[in-house]
Amino acid sequence: MIAIRLMIVALLIAVVALGLAWLFTGNRKYLSYIGRVLRFSMVVGLITALLYVVERVVLR
């Protein structure tokens, strides 16, 4: 569980840093990077959740 919490913190730091970079520069590429980071995190989160469910079913 600590690994998941650390990954969430890293995700929040990355999104905030990219958001600040966009605010300071006005360059829209940082917004696309935020979208990519969020999409990637959603895919990883979905895979992690599915693996958790499979683990719970197998160990039952």
C-alpha positions as CSV (number, residue, x, y, z in Angstrom):
1,M,0.0,0.0,0.0
2,I,2.9,2.4,0.7
3,A,4.0,2.0,-2.9
4,I,0.6,3.0,-4.2
5,R,0.6,6.1,-2.0
6,L,4.0,7.1,-3.1
7,M,3.0,6.7,-6.7
8,I,-0.1,8.9,-6.1
9,V,2.1,11.6,-4.5
10,A,4.5,11.4,-7.5
11,L,1.6,11.8,-9.8
12,L,0.3,14.8,-7.9
13,I,3.7,16.4,-7.9
14,A,4.1,15.8,-11.7
15,V,0.7,17.3,-12.5
16,V,1.3,20.3,-10.3
17,A,4.7,20.9,-11.8
18,L,3.4,20.6,-15.3
19,G,0.5,22.9,-14.4
20,L,2.9,25.5,-13.0
21,A,5.1,25.2,-16.1
22,W,2.1,25.9,-18.3
23,L,1.0,28.9,-16.2
24,F,4.5,30.4,-16.3
25,T,5.3,29.8,-20.0
26,G,1.8,29.7,-21.6
27,N,3.1,26.8,-23.7
28,R,0.2,24.4,-24.4
29,K,2.5,21.4,-24.7
30,Y,2.5,21.1,-21.0
31,L,-1.3,20.7,-21.0
32,S,-0.9,17.7,-23.4
33,Y,1.8,16.3,-21.1
34,I,-0.7,16.5,-18.2
35,G,-3.2,14.6,-20.3
36,R,-0.7,11.9,-21.1
37,V,0.4,11.6,-17.5
38,L,-3.2,11.3,-16.4
39,R,-4.1,8.8,-19.1
40,F,-1.1,6.7,-18.2
41,S,-1.9,6.8,-14.5
42,M,-5.5,5.7,-15.2
43,V,-4.3,2.7,-17.3
44,V,-1.8,1.8,-14.6
45,G,-4.5,2.2,-11.9
46,L,-6.9,0.1,-13.8
47,I,-4.3,-2.7,-14.3
48,T,-3.4,-2.5,-10.6
49,A,-7.0,-2.7,-9.6
50,L,-7.6,-5.7,-11.9
51,L,-4.6,-7.5,-10.5
52,Y,-5.8,-6.8,-7.0
53,V,-9.2,-8.3,-7.8
54,V,-7.7,-11.3,-9.4
55,E,-5.4,-11.8,-6.4
56,R,-8.4,-11.6,-4.0
57,V,-10.4,-14.2,-6.1
58,V,-7.4,-16.6,-6.4
59,L,-6.5,-16.4,-2.7
60,R,-10.1,-16.9,-1.5
